[in-house]
Structures are given as C-alpha cells and as structure tokens.
Amino acid sequence: MTPLLGRRARQRWLHLIIGGALLMPYFLVGTVIVGLYRPDVNVFNSPVNQLIAFAYALPMAAVTALVPLARPLSVAVARALCGLPPDRPLADGPARTRQARVRSAAWFTLHVGLGGVISGMTLALVPFAVGVMGLPFFAGLRKPLSLYLPEGLDRTWVLALAPFAGIAMLVALTGCAAAAGALLANRAPVLLGPTPDDRLAAAERRAAELAVRNRLARELHDSVGHALSAVTLQAGAARRVLDSDPEFVRAALTAIEETTRRTVGELDTVLGLLRRDGNGDGAPDQPSGPGLDALDGLLAQCGLPVAYVAGGDPDGVPGAVSREAYRIVQEGLSNALRHGGRGGPVRLRITVHAAGELEIVLASPLPERPAAVRPGGGRGLRGIAERAVLLGGRTEAGEHDGHWRLTALLPLRTPAQEQR
C-alpha cells in the first residue's frame, strides 16, 4: 500500500487538491458563461453542463499562466509536493522566453485540470463510499441512498457486499490520485525544466562568474606574487651582507617596507572587489590598480637592474590598457626575479605605436642552469596571455638571442570600445 498511501503519494494528492482549489475561480466563471445561454438549467445539477464549464475553465487558466511569474510559483509547489527525482532539475526564475511561458501554461493547465478531477472525486466519492460501507449497520442510511440505487439492490446479499464495495471505491480513488500524481511528477521536468535558452543563460552566468574568479586570481597572483619574489630576493641579499654593508641592508629593508605597503593596498583593492562580487551587487567593478604612470616606482623597487626605454606618448594610453600593461610588466619582472640569470640587466621597452598598439618587450638573461619547475607554477605566462586576449591583443614568450624575451601587443582601443 506504500505506492498508494505512502508519504510521497499523500503529498502528491495534496498537490492535486491545491490544483483543484486553483481551478475553482475559473470553473465558476465557466458556470456563469454556461448560464448565459442556458438560463433555465441549474449548472450544478447537470453533469453535462459541469463538463462544459470545466472545458471553459481550462483555456482561461492557460492564458493567465502565460505571465512570467507563473513558473517560479509552480516550480516551488512542485518541488515541495511532487516528489521529483534529484536528477531531474527544474528551472529557476521567471519564464522570459515564449517557449518557457508556453510550457509553464501547459503545466498549470495540466495541474489544475487533473486537480479539479481528483478534487471532485475526493469530495463526492469519499462520503458516498463511507455511506455505502455503513449500509449494513445503519438502517437510517438505506432510505436516502435508496433513491440513488436501482430496484432490487436492497437485498441481504447486496448489503453484505456493501462494505467491500465502499472499500473498492476508496481504493479506486486512491489509485486514480496516485496515477494523476505520478503523471504530474513525470511531466514536471519536461514542462517546468530549463529550456535551451535557460541552459544558455545559466552557462553564460557560469562563464561570467568564472571570468570574475580568474580576473581576481590574476590580480592576486601578479601583485602578491611579485611582491613576495621581490621581498624574498632583497631579504636574501641583505642577509648575505648584513655585517659588511649596513647601508645596502638599510636600503633593502626600505625597499621591502615600500613594496609590502604598496602590495597591501593592492590586496585591499582586490579583496574589496571580491567582497562586492560575493554580495551579488551586480557586475564586478573594473580594477583600479596602478598603471604605467606608476612604472618608475615598480622598476626602482623590483630588486633587479632594469634598462628601460619608452617610445611614443604613454599619456595617451587608455586607463584599462595602462593597468593591464603595468600588470604584464610586473609579472615579467617577477619571472625574471624567480628564473632569470645574472648576466646583465633586464631590458624593458614600451612603445606606443602610431598604428594604435602598445608594444611591451621585456628581455632577461637566461640562467646558467634551467630553473626547477615549481609545483603549481606556470600561471604567470598564462595570466599575461589572458590579459592580452581580453584586450584583443596577443603575447609571445621564449628564448631569443641568449635571453628570455616576453613580447605583448595591446590595442589601444579595447573590443568593448570598438563595438560602441
């Protein structure tokens, strides 16, 4: 009896009763329509007229269910009472597309239609079945019910079978309710599940969230990673000359202090973006980190000798391009700190071309021995490439004339600006 009277079956029965209750306003309007052209007939005393009113009610229910908010309400009730399998997800949010609205209307119509039938059967059949079951035991029940029974059914053997007939009616009602509930549960993922447009929108949201996480990861990697590399190099050099060159140690400590102070500020900015993204305040703000105007301070505190050459007009570089260019140079210097050799200074050339491109070329000496591969390493060059691609640019990195050379070409107009 569990499939008929178990917890899930009872919840689905309740779901159908709710559907019947939702149908009542439409059914009453249907009875008014029937009464307009058949005023001499009592609709509630005529099963045929009740069916006609029911037929009028269903299209009205379908039309009202075309509103976008009908789907989330139906989904909430179906999730709570339909006993759906966990591997059949339902759609979240209002139905925005035509296909989603039509599906929601079809579901609502099916729900209230089946709910109306099962609710009517429950209200009519349960008291009738109980009365039939009591016929052998209560003589007072036989007289009013005899009006509805054919002649000859008041015999003793008929009365003896009456309790079994009443039980059979209740079992049949339970079976009908279970079948209708199972049908609704089977159709819910089809009619209330995500449409192709819903899946596309969800994929776009996931891609946007992933892009935000990747951007924040790049910011943390470039700012904090560079600072740690520079601080580690300067602290190691200061430790080696601690007794012999106190002036160098003092300069190294000053550089460490300035580097960490600047990095803490950048870290606060990135964490502020992360907190705003986590609070769901809409699209993430663009990072407001340092640009090419802060490049002199970066080169002075990076812990490496850098031969810097600038060409063109750096003041004409847009803010977004300037910030990404700063991060690319910062990550290139971090790689030189970690893996570069000591054969000479790092050469950096930044040129603003008249063709509308910013070119960054950073060359550092190769180490005498290949550097050990760091577990989890390799994110720096990938992050540089991602920054360039987001601006519509490109990068190259590899050995060239005894140096490790990084080249980045960034258009001065971003793809978003070109679309406008």
N, C-alpha and C positions, 0 to 999 in steps of 0.2 A: 504493500500500500504506500510505500515511500514515494514512488513517482506521482501518486495522486494526492497524497496528503502531507508530504514532506515539507520542510521549511521553504524550499525553493518554489514548490507548487503553490503554497499558500501566498507567497509574495507575488507570484505571477497572477494569481486570482485577484489579489488586491489591486494589482496594476490594471487588470481588466475592469474592475469596479470603478476605478478612477476614470478610465476611458468612458464608461457609461455615464458617469456624472458629468464629464465634459461634453458629452453628446446632448444632454438634456436641453440646453438653450436652443440648439439648432433644431432639435426634434419638435420643440414647442412652436418655433417659427414655422416648421413644416406643417404642423397641425392647423395653424392659422391659414396657411396657403390652401390646404385641402378644404377648410371650412368656407373659404371664399367662393368656391364654385360648387360646393356640396353643402349648403347651409342646413338642409333638412336631416343630416346624418350626424350622429354623435361619433366623432372620430375614435374615441377611446373604447367604444363598444363594437367597433368593426375592425377585425384583424387586417382586412384588405386595406382599409384607409390608414391604419397604423403603418403598414409596409410602405404605402405611398408617401406618408410623412417622413418615414425613415429614408426613403430614396431622395427626398428633397433635402434632408439634413446633411447628407454626406458631401455633396458638392459645396455647400456653404462652409462646412468645416475645412474642406480642402483649400478654398480660397483664403480663408482667414489664416491658414497655416503657412501661407507664402511669405509672411513677414520674416525678416532675418532672425529675430529673437526667438522664433518658434523652435528652432533647432536646439539651442542650448537648454531650453526648458525641457524639451522631450528627452534630450540626452541625459540630463540629471535624473529624471524619473526612471528612465530605462536602466541606467547604471545601478540605481538603488534597488530596483524591484524585479528586473528581468532575469537575473542570474546568468549574465553573459560570461562566456569563457574568457580568461585573461588574454588569450592570443588573438582576440577579435576586437581591436580598439575602435572607439567611437570618436567622431570629430569634436573638436573643441572650438568654441567661438561661434558667432552668428553666421548664418548662411549668406555669403556675399554674392555668389555666382548664381546664374539661373538654374544650372543643374543641381546645385545644392538645395536651392529653395524648392524645386520640384520634388526632390527626394524627401525633403522634410514634410512637404504637404502630403505625399503618398503615405509616409509613415503615420502621420497624425490621423489621416482618414482611416487607415487600417486599424489603428489603435482604438479610435472612438467607435468604429463600426463593429469590430469584434467585442469591444467593451459593452456596447449597447445591447448586443445579443445576449452575452453571458450575464450581464446585469439583469436584463428582463427575465431570463430563465431562472436566475437565482431568486429574484423577488417573487416569481409566480410558482416555481416548481417546489421550492423548499416547504412552504406551508401546505401546499397540496399533498406532497409526499408524506409529510408528517400526519396530515389528516387521514390519508389512506391507511397508514400504519396503525392508526388508532381506531379504525372502524370496528374490529372485533371486540374492543374493550370498552368503547363508549357508544352506547346506543344513540345518544344525542347527536353524534356526528353523522349518522346514517341518513337522517331525514333531509338536511340541507344538501348533502352531497348527492342524494339520490336524484336530485334534479338534473345532475350532470352525467348520470350513469345510465346506460341502456337498460331496457327491461330485462329481467332475469339475472342481473348481476348481484342481487342481494341474497343469493343463496348461501348456505353454510360453507360450502367448499370454496366459494369465492371469497368470503370473508376470512377464511383460514389462510388463503394465499395473499390477502391484502398487505400484511406486514412485509412479506418478501417483495411484493410489487413496489411498495414505497421505498424499500432499501435499494431496489434496482433503479428506481428513478433518481435517487440521490447519487448512486454510483455513476449512472449515465451523465448526470450533471457535472460531477467531479471530473469524469473523463473528458467531457467537452471543454471544461475550463482548462484542464491540463493541456489538451491539444491546442487550444487557442493561445495559451501562454507560450507553449513551445514554438508555435508558428511566429509569434511576435519576437521571441528571442532569436529565432533563426533569421528573421528579416531585419532585425535592428542593425547588425553590422553592414548590411547592404544599403539600407536607406539612410541610416544615421552615421555611417562610417565616412572617413575622409574621401573626398572626390580627388581626381587627379590635380585639380587646381589647389585643393587644400594641401596635398602632399608636396606640390611645388612650393607653396608658400612656406610650409614647415622646413623644407630643405633650404630655402633662402634664408630663413631665420637662423637655422643652424650654421649656415655658411657665414652669416654676418657675425654671430657670436664667436665662431672660430677665428674669424679675421680680427675681432677685437682682442681675443686672448693672444693671438700671435703678435699683434702690434704691441701689446703691453709686455709680452715676453721679450720682444726685441729691444724695447726701451730699457727694461731691467738688465738684459744681457749686455747691452752696449755701454750704459752709464756705469753700472756697478762693476761689471767685468773689467772695463778699462781702469776704473779707479783701483780695484784690487791688484791688477797687474802692475800699475804704476807704483802703488804704495809698497808692494812686495819688493820690487826692484830697488826702490830708493831705500827701504829699510835694510835690505841685504847689503847694499853698497855702504850705507852708514855704519853698519855693524863691522864691516871689514876695516874701516879707517877710523874707528871710534877713538883710538888712542893717538893716532898720528896726525889726524887732520880734523880738529874740532870745528873749524869753520865750515868744512864740507858737511859734517854731521848736522850743524845748525841749519844750513841751507836745505838739507834733505828733510829734516823734521818740519821746517816751514812749508816745504812743498807738500809733504804728507798732510799737514794740517789744512792747507788750502784745498787740496784735492778731495779730502774727506768732507769738508764743509760744502764744497760745490756739489758733491755727489749726494749728500744728504738732502740738499734742496731739490735735486732732480728726482731722487727717490720719493720725496713727499709729493711731487707733482704727479708721478706715475701712480702712486697709491691713491691719490685723490681721484684720478680717472677711474681706477679700479673700483673704488667705493661708489662712485656715481653709476658705473655700469651695473654693479651688483644690486643697486637700489631700483633698477628699472626706470631710470629717469629719461629714457628715450635713447636717441643715438648718442654714442660717446663723443665727447669733445675731442677736437684735434689737439695733439700735444703742443704745448707752448714752451718747448725746451730751447736750448741755445741754438743759434745759427752761426753763419760764417763770421758775423761780427765778433763772436767770442772765440774765434780760432786762435788768436795770438796767445790768449791765456792757456788754452789747451796745449799748444806747442811748447810753451815755456814750462809747463808742469808735467809733461808726459814722461820725463825721465830718459829721453833719447835726444841726441843731437839731430836736428831736422833742418835741412836746406829747403826753404820754402820759396816758391816763385809763384806770383799771381799775375794773371793776364786778363785784360778786358775790364769790365765795370762790375765789380762784385756788389755794388749798391743796388744794381738793377735786378738782382736775383729775387724772385718771389719768396715770401716767408716760408711756405711749405717746402719748396726746393732747398732753401737755405738750411732749414732744420735737418732735412734728410742728408744733405751733403755733409753737415757737421758730424752726424752720427756715422756716416760712412768713413770719414777721415778718422774719427775716434776709434772705430773698430779696426781699421787698418793699422793704426798705431799700436793698438792692443796686440794684434797678431805679431807685429814687429817686436814688441817687448817680449812676448812669450817664445817666439820661434826664430827671430832674426839673428843674424850673425853680428860680429863686431868689426867688420871690415871697413866701415865708413859710416857717414851719416845717412839717415833716411832722407830720400829726395821726394819732395811733395810739390806738385804743380797743379794749380787750379786755374782754369782758363774759361772765361765767358766768351763763347764764340758769337760772331755776328749772326750766324745761322739760327740762333735761338737754342743753343745747347750749352750746358755746363759740363766741362770735362775735368775729371779728377784722376790724376796719375800719381800713385804712391809706390815707390820702389825702395826696398830694404835689402841689405846684404843677406845672402844665403848663409845659414850656419855651416860650420865645418863638418858636423855630423848631423844626420837627419834627426829632428826632434821626435821624442817619444810621443806616440799617439795618446792623447788624453782621453780617458773614458767619458763618453758623452760629449766629446768635443765635436768640432766641425760645424757648430751652429753659427759662427760669426760670418763666414762667407755666404752661407745660406741666407742669413738675415740681411746682408748687404744686397744680395740679388733680389730679395723680396722688396726691399725699399725701392730699388731702382725700377722694378717692374710696376709697382703701384703708381709710380710717376710716369710710366710709359717709356722708361729708359732701359739700359742694359749694362751688364758688367762683364769683365773678363779678369781672370786671375791665373798666374802661372809663372814659371821661370822664364827670364828674359835677360840675356847678356850678364849672367852671373848674379842676377838679382831676382828677388821675388817681386813681381810687379802686379799691382792691382789697378785696373782702369774702370772707371764708371762714367757713362754718358747719360746725363739727365736733361730732358727737355725743360725749357723754362716755362712752358705752358703745360699744365697737368691735363690728363684726359677729361676731367670734370670741367675744366675751363674751356676746353675745345668744344665740348658738347653744348655749352651755353653760347 
